[in-house]
Amino acid sequence: MTTNTVSRRVAWLRVVTLAIAAFIFNTTEFVPVGLLSDIAASFQMETAQVGIMLTIYAWVVALLSLPFMLLTRQVERRKLLIGLFVLFIASHVLSFLAWNFQVLVISRIGIAFAHAIFWSITASLAIRLAPAGKRAQALSLLATGTALAMVLGLPLGRIVGQYFGWRSTFFIIGLGALITLLCLIKLLPKLPSEHSGSLKSLPVLFRRPALMSLYLLTVVVVTAHYTAYSYIEPFVQTIAGFSASFATVLLLLLGGAGIIGSMLFGKLGNRHASLLVSSAIGLLLACLLLLLPASGSETHLAILSIVWGVAIMIIGLGMQVKVLALAPDATDVAMSLFSGIFNLGIGAGALLGNQISLHLSMESIGYLGAIPALAALIWSVLIFRKWPVTLEEQPQNV
């Protein structure tokens, strides 16, 4: 393994660079949540209509994660990452220039192409590049990059959008990606594809009921979360009646709490992953049910956002660790399926929130999102009881 021949400092520097890349990729996925109102205003559209771009992005990732991963399974990973970043940067330039909503959607599809492959290979690369015995910590660092996308990327992107226009937000993300690309070129060694799996891996994975049950749990709980989260910015302003500034603060709190969730999972996840994930789903359910009742008070909404952020980070990180533990023989195939299924849930949640906002009332997004959350809680308890050991990360595999 490459990391055996380099110092721990260099190994950690490589993992940190991947975490920064994760931050950038997740920032661009999440940032439209904070810019929906501004984008809608610039194209003279309704916020709920613009929200469909969240679903399109997520479902492109969902549909293409596995095919793209299989198409690139023999490609050397350093070269593949460089190609992904070139596509990512070019698509952000198009987002900046987008002269109508259709062009913006096309640019987002280009970004989604890069995203589909990036998240299929990044977790396994972080494990390969990490110092010996530091697998869980490397994954936790990767998750911290994801959390920072919500705590820093999304609110900062929203602030930039408010003061300089939403186009500037996408331009700055592209610039950050360019700098990260230069760092990757300098730091990463050649990384031949390992344990990527193939189409032959699919029947093997599909015959693992614990893994399939975990995938089902993922899509249901992510749908629940994104039903409300996708429209949290217009909800805060139109339903709760608070300022745009408070909406930014709320997004900041929700994302920042994700770092707390990441730290908690880093300490307890190896031994108590099942209990942590089920408890976090219970907290998510409570947050969704309390979203409308809490909307009468800034303090109540702030507290709810902190709990919500902790919960969703533990859920996402817990699922990722379990998938890797259940498919050590085909990590890239398993993670591409996970990424696709996760994004299927994002798209379904964003679409459900879109339809609720257009045809019912935006104030109902929490209550209706709680329905799949309740189903996810019951399902998690059932599957973690049925497979209490096989769903835990095995330390000897590190």
C-alpha positions as CSV (number, residue, x, y, z in Angstrom):
1,M,0.0,0.0,0.0
2,T,1.3,3.4,-0.9
3,T,1.0,4.9,2.6
4,N,3.5,2.4,4.0
5,T,6.3,4.1,2.1
6,V,5.5,7.7,3.2
7,S,5.5,9.5,6.5
8,R,2.3,9.8,8.6
9,R,2.4,13.5,8.0
10,V,2.2,13.1,4.2
11,A,-0.4,10.4,4.5
12,W,-2.6,12.7,6.6
13,L,-2.0,15.6,4.2
14,R,-3.4,13.5,1.4
15,V,-6.5,12.5,3.4
16,V,-7.0,16.2,4.4
17,T,-6.8,17.1,0.7
18,L,-9.5,14.5,-0.1
19,A,-11.6,16.0,2.8
20,I,-11.2,19.4,1.2
21,A,-12.4,18.0,-2.1
22,A,-15.4,16.4,-0.2
23,F,-16.1,19.9,1.3
24,I,-16.2,21.4,-2.2
25,F,-18.3,18.7,-3.8
26,N,-20.8,18.8,-1.0
27,T,-20.9,22.6,-0.9
28,T,-22.0,22.7,-4.5
29,E,-24.6,20.1,-3.9
30,F,-26.0,21.8,-0.8
31,V,-25.6,25.5,-1.7
32,P,-28.7,25.8,-3.9
33,V,-30.7,25.1,-0.7
34,G,-29.6,28.5,0.5
35,L,-30.0,30.3,-2.9
36,L,-33.4,29.1,-4.1
37,S,-35.1,32.4,-3.5
38,D,-32.3,34.4,-5.2
39,I,-32.2,32.1,-8.2
40,A,-36.0,32.2,-8.5
41,A,-36.0,36.0,-8.4
42,S,-33.3,36.3,-11.1
43,F,-35.3,34.1,-13.6
44,Q,-38.8,35.4,-12.5
45,M,-39.8,32.0,-11.2
46,E,-41.4,30.6,-8.1
47,T,-39.1,29.2,-5.4
48,A,-40.8,25.8,-5.5
49,Q,-40.3,25.6,-9.3
50,V,-36.6,26.3,-9.0
51,G,-36.4,23.6,-6.4
52,I,-36.7,21.0,-9.1
53,M,-33.0,21.5,-9.9
54,L,-32.2,19.8,-6.5
55,T,-34.1,16.7,-7.7
56,I,-32.6,16.7,-11.2
57,Y,-29.1,16.9,-9.7
58,A,-29.7,14.2,-7.1
59,W,-31.3,11.8,-9.6
60,V,-28.6,12.2,-12.2
61,V,-26.1,11.2,-9.5
62,A,-28.4,8.3,-8.4
63,L,-28.7,7.0,-12.0
64,L,-25.1,7.4,-13.0
65,S,-23.1,6.5,-9.9
66,L,-22.9,2.7,-10.7
67,P,-22.6,2.9,-14.5
68,F,-19.9,5.6,-14.4
69,M,-18.0,3.7,-11.6
70,L,-18.0,0.5,-13.7
71,L,-17.0,2.3,-16.8
72,T,-14.0,3.8,-14.9
73,R,-13.1,0.9,-12.7
74,Q,-9.8,0.2,-14.4
75,V,-8.8,3.9,-14.6
76,E,-5.9,4.9,-12.4
77,R,-7.4,6.9,-9.5
78,R,-5.2,10.0,-9.6
79,K,-5.8,10.5,-13.3
80,L,-9.5,9.9,-12.7
81,L,-9.7,12.5,-10.0
82,I,-8.0,15.1,-12.1
83,G,-10.5,14.5,-15.0
84,L,-13.4,14.8,-12.6
85,F,-12.1,18.1,-11.3
86,V,-11.7,19.5,-14.8
87,L,-15.3,18.6,-15.6
88,F,-16.4,20.0,-12.2
89,I,-14.6,23.4,-12.8
90,A,-15.9,23.8,-16.4
91,S,-19.4,23.1,-15.3
92,H,-19.2,25.8,-12.6
93,V,-18.0,28.3,-15.2
94,L,-21.2,27.5,-17.1
95,S,-23.3,28.0,-14.0
96,F,-21.7,31.4,-13.6
97,L,-22.6,32.3,-17.2
98,A,-26.0,30.7,-17.2
99,W,-28.3,33.0,-19.2
100,N,-31.5,31.1,-18.4
101,F,-32.7,28.4,-16.0
102,Q,-32.3,25.6,-18.6
103,V,-28.6,26.4,-19.0
104,L,-28.2,26.4,-15.2
105,V,-29.8,23.0,-15.0
106,I,-27.5,21.7,-17.8
107,S,-24.4,23.0,-15.9
108,R,-25.7,21.3,-12.7
109,I,-26.0,18.0,-14.7
110,G,-22.3,18.3,-15.7
111,I,-21.4,18.8,-12.0
112,A,-23.6,15.8,-11.1
113,F,-21.6,13.7,-13.6
114,A,-18.4,14.4,-11.7
115,H,-20.1,14.0,-8.3
116,A,-21.4,10.5,-9.3
117,I,-17.9,9.1,-9.7
118,F,-16.2,11.2,-7.0
119,W,-18.4,9.7,-4.2
120,S,-18.0,6.2,-5.5
121,I,-14.3,6.2,-5.1
122,T,-13.4,8.7,-2.3
123,A,-14.2,6.7,0.8
124,S,-12.1,3.8,-0.3
125,L,-9.3,6.1,-1.4
126,A,-9.3,7.8,2.0
127,I,-8.8,4.4,3.6
128,R,-6.0,3.5,1.3
129,L,-4.2,6.8,1.8
130,A,-4.6,7.0,5.6
131,P,-1.9,6.0,8.1
132,A,-2.0,2.3,9.2
133,G,-4.8,1.6,11.7
134,K,-6.5,5.0,11.1
135,R,-9.4,3.9,8.9
136,A,-12.2,5.1,11.1
137,Q,-10.4,8.5,11.7
138,A,-9.9,9.0,7.9
139,L,-13.6,8.4,7.3
140,S,-14.4,10.7,10.1
141,L,-12.2,13.4,8.5
142,L,-14.0,12.9,5.2
143,A,-17.3,13.3,7.0
144,T,-16.0,16.4,8.7
145,G,-15.4,17.8,5.2
146,T,-19.0,17.0,4.4
147,A,-20.2,18.7,7.7
148,L,-18.1,21.8,6.9
149,A,-19.9,22.1,3.6
150,M,-23.1,22.7,5.6
151,V,-21.5,24.7,8.4
152,L,-19.3,26.9,6.2
153,G,-19.9,26.2,2.6
154,L,-23.7,26.6,2.5
155,P,-24.0,29.7,4.7
156,L,-21.0,31.4,3.1
157,G,-22.4,30.5,-0.3
158,R,-25.7,32.1,0.7
159,I,-24.0,35.2,2.0
160,V,-21.9,35.6,-1.1
161,G,-25.1,35.1,-3.2
162,Q,-27.0,37.8,-1.2
163,Y,-24.3,40.4,-1.6
164,F,-22.8,39.6,-5.0
165,G,-25.4,37.5,-6.7
166,W,-25.8,33.7,-6.8
167,R,-23.6,33.4,-9.9
168,S,-20.6,34.6,-7.8
169,T,-21.2,31.7,-5.4
170,F,-20.8,29.2,-8.2
171,F,-17.7,31.0,-9.5
172,I,-16.0,30.9,-6.1
173,I,-16.7,27.2,-5.7
174,G,-15.1,26.6,-9.1
175,L,-12.1,28.7,-8.1
176,G,-11.7,26.6,-4.9
177,A,-11.9,23.5,-7.0
178,L,-9.1,24.7,-9.2
179,I,-6.8,25.3,-6.2
180,T,-7.7,21.8,-4.8
181,L,-7.0,20.2,-8.1
182,L,-3.4,21.7,-8.1
183,C,-2.9,20.3,-4.6
184,L,-4.1,16.9,-5.6
185,I,-1.8,16.9,-8.6
186,K,1.1,17.7,-6.3
187,L,0.3,15.4,-3.4
188,L,-1.3,12.2,-4.7
189,P,0.8,9.3,-5.9
190,K,-0.3,7.0,-8.7
191,L,-3.3,5.0,-7.3
192,P,-4.1,1.9,-9.3
193,S,-7.7,0.7,-9.0
194,E,-8.1,-1.8,-6.2
195,H,-11.1,-3.8,-5.0
196,S,-13.3,-1.7,-7.3
197,G,-15.4,-4.7,-8.2
198,S,-17.3,-5.3,-11.4
199,L,-20.7,-6.2,-12.7
200,K,-20.0,-9.7,-11.3
201,S,-20.0,-8.1,-7.8
202,L,-23.6,-7.0,-8.1
203,P,-25.3,-10.4,-7.7
204,V,-22.9,-11.1,-4.7
205,L,-23.9,-7.8,-3.0
206,F,-27.6,-8.3,-3.8
207,R,-27.4,-11.7,-2.0
208,R,-26.4,-9.9,1.2
209,P,-29.7,-9.1,3.0
210,A,-28.1,-7.0,5.7
211,L,-26.6,-4.7,3.0
212,M,-29.8,-4.5,1.0
213,S,-31.8,-3.7,4.2
214,L,-29.2,-1.0,4.9
215,Y,-29.7,0.5,1.4
216,L,-33.5,0.5,1.9
217,L,-33.1,2.3,5.2
218,T,-30.8,4.9,3.6
219,V,-33.3,5.9,0.9
220,V,-36.2,6.2,3.3
221,V,-34.4,8.2,6.0
222,V,-32.7,10.5,3.4
223,T,-36.1,11.1,1.8
224,A,-37.5,12.1,5.2
225,H,-34.7,14.6,5.9
226,Y,-34.7,16.3,2.5
227,T,-38.4,16.7,2.3
228,A,-38.0,19.5,4.9
229,Y,-34.4,20.4,4.6
230,S,-34.6,21.3,0.9
231,Y,-37.1,24.1,1.6
232,I,-35.8,25.2,5.0
233,E,-34.7,28.6,3.7
234,P,-38.1,29.6,2.2
235,F,-39.8,28.0,5.2
236,V,-38.0,30.2,7.6
237,Q,-38.8,33.3,5.7
238,T,-42.4,32.7,4.4
239,I,-43.9,30.4,7.1
240,A,-41.9,31.3,10.2
241,G,-41.7,35.0,9.1
242,F,-38.1,35.5,10.1
243,S,-35.4,37.4,8.2
244,A,-33.1,36.2,5.5
245,S,-30.2,36.7,8.0
246,F,-31.8,34.4,10.5
247,A,-32.2,31.7,7.7
248,T,-28.5,32.0,7.2
249,V,-27.8,31.6,10.9
250,L,-30.1,28.6,11.1
251,L,-28.2,26.9,8.2
252,L,-25.0,27.7,10.0
253,L,-26.2,26.0,13.2
254,L,-27.5,23.0,11.5
255,G,-24.3,22.4,9.6
256,G,-22.1,23.2,12.6
257,A,-24.0,20.6,14.7
258,G,-23.0,18.1,12.0
259,I,-19.4,18.4,13.2
260,I,-20.5,17.5,16.7
261,G,-22.3,14.4,15.3
262,S,-19.1,13.5,13.4
263,M,-17.0,13.7,16.6
264,L,-19.5,11.6,18.5
265,F,-19.5,9.0,15.9
266,G,-15.7,9.0,15.7
267,K,-15.6,8.1,19.4
268,L,-18.5,5.7,19.7
269,G,-19.2,4.5,16.1
270,N,-17.0,1.4,16.0
271,R,-18.7,-0.3,19.0
272,H,-22.2,1.3,19.1
273,A,-23.0,2.2,15.5
274,S,-26.4,0.5,15.5
275,L,-27.6,2.2,18.6
276,L,-26.3,5.6,17.5
277,V,-28.0,5.4,14.1
278,S,-31.3,4.3,15.5
279,S,-31.2,7.0,18.1
280,A,-30.3,9.6,15.5
281,I,-33.3,8.6,13.3
282,G,-35.5,9.0,16.4
283,L,-34.1,12.5,16.9
284,L,-34.7,13.3,13.2
285,L,-38.3,12.2,13.5
286,A,-38.8,14.4,16.6
287,C,-37.2,17.4,14.7
288,L,-39.5,17.0,11.7
289,L,-42.6,16.7,13.9
290,L,-41.6,19.8,15.9
291,L,-40.5,22.0,12.9
292,L,-43.9,23.8,12.6
293,P,-44.5,24.2,16.3
294,A,-41.0,25.5,16.8
295,S,-41.4,28.1,14.0
296,G,-43.0,30.6,16.3
297,S,-39.6,31.2,18.1
298,E,-36.1,31.9,16.8
299,T,-34.7,30.2,19.9
300,H,-36.8,27.0,19.5
301,L,-35.8,26.8,15.8
302,A,-32.2,27.3,16.7
303,I,-32.2,24.4,19.2
304,L,-34.1,22.2,16.8
305,S,-31.5,22.9,14.1
306,I,-28.7,21.8,16.3
307,V,-30.3,18.5,17.3
308,W,-31.2,18.0,13.6
309,G,-27.7,18.6,12.4
310,V,-26.2,16.1,15.0
311,A,-28.7,13.5,14.0
312,I,-28.3,13.6,10.2
313,M,-24.5,13.5,10.4
314,I,-24.6,10.4,12.6
315,I,-27.0,8.8,10.2
316,G,-25.0,9.5,7.1
317,L,-21.6,8.5,8.6
318,G,-23.1,5.4,10.3
319,M,-24.5,4.2,7.0
320,Q,-21.2,4.7,5.2
321,V,-19.2,2.8,7.7
322,K,-21.6,-0.1,7.7
323,V,-21.6,-0.3,3.9
324,L,-17.8,-0.5,3.8
325,A,-17.8,-3.1,6.5
326,L,-20.3,-5.3,4.7
327,A,-18.6,-5.1,1.3
328,P,-14.8,-5.1,1.8
329,D,-14.4,-7.2,-1.3
330,A,-16.1,-4.6,-3.6
331,T,-15.9,-1.2,-1.9
332,D,-16.3,1.0,-5.0
333,V,-19.3,-0.9,-6.3
334,A,-20.9,-0.9,-2.8
335,M,-20.2,2.8,-2.3
336,S,-21.4,3.8,-5.8
337,L,-24.7,2.0,-5.0
338,F,-24.8,3.8,-1.6
339,S,-24.1,7.2,-3.3
340,G,-26.8,6.5,-5.9
341,I,-29.3,5.4,-3.3
342,F,-28.5,8.3,-1.0
343,N,-29.1,10.7,-3.9
344,L,-32.2,8.9,-4.9
345,G,-33.4,9.8,-1.4
346,I,-32.3,13.4,-1.8
347,G,-34.2,13.7,-5.1
348,A,-37.3,12.1,-3.7
349,G,-37.3,14.3,-0.6
350,A,-36.7,17.5,-2.7
351,L,-39.5,16.4,-5.1
352,L,-41.8,15.6,-2.2
353,G,-41.1,19.0,-0.6
354,N,-41.6,20.6,-4.0
355,Q,-45.0,19.0,-4.4
356,I,-46.1,19.8,-0.9
357,S,-45.1,23.5,-1.3
358,L,-46.9,23.8,-4.7
359,H,-50.1,21.8,-4.0
360,L,-50.6,21.8,-0.2
361,S,-48.7,24.2,2.0
362,M,-45.0,24.6,2.8
363,E,-45.9,24.6,6.5
364,S,-46.6,20.8,6.2
365,I,-43.1,19.8,5.0
366,G,-42.1,18.7,8.6
367,Y,-45.2,16.6,9.3
368,L,-45.2,14.8,5.9
369,G,-41.4,14.3,6.1
370,A,-42.0,12.6,9.5
371,I,-43.9,9.8,7.8
372,P,-40.9,8.2,6.1
373,A,-38.8,9.0,9.2
374,L,-41.1,6.9,11.4
375,A,-40.9,4.1,8.8
376,A,-37.1,4.4,8.9
377,L,-37.0,4.3,12.7
378,I,-39.0,1.1,12.8
379,W,-37.0,-0.5,10.0
380,S,-33.7,0.3,11.7
381,V,-34.7,-1.3,15.0
382,L,-35.8,-4.4,13.1
383,I,-32.7,-4.9,10.9
384,F,-30.2,-4.0,13.7
385,R,-31.8,-6.6,15.9
386,K,-31.7,-9.2,13.1
387,W,-28.1,-8.5,12.2
388,P,-26.5,-7.2,15.4
389,V,-22.9,-8.2,14.7
390,T,-22.6,-8.1,10.9
391,L,-23.6,-4.5,10.6
392,E,-20.9,-3.3,13.0
393,E,-17.5,-2.4,11.6
394,Q,-15.0,-5.1,12.2
395,P,-11.7,-3.8,13.8
396,Q,-9.7,-6.7,12.4
397,N,-10.4,-5.6,8.8
398,V,-8.8,-2.2,9.4
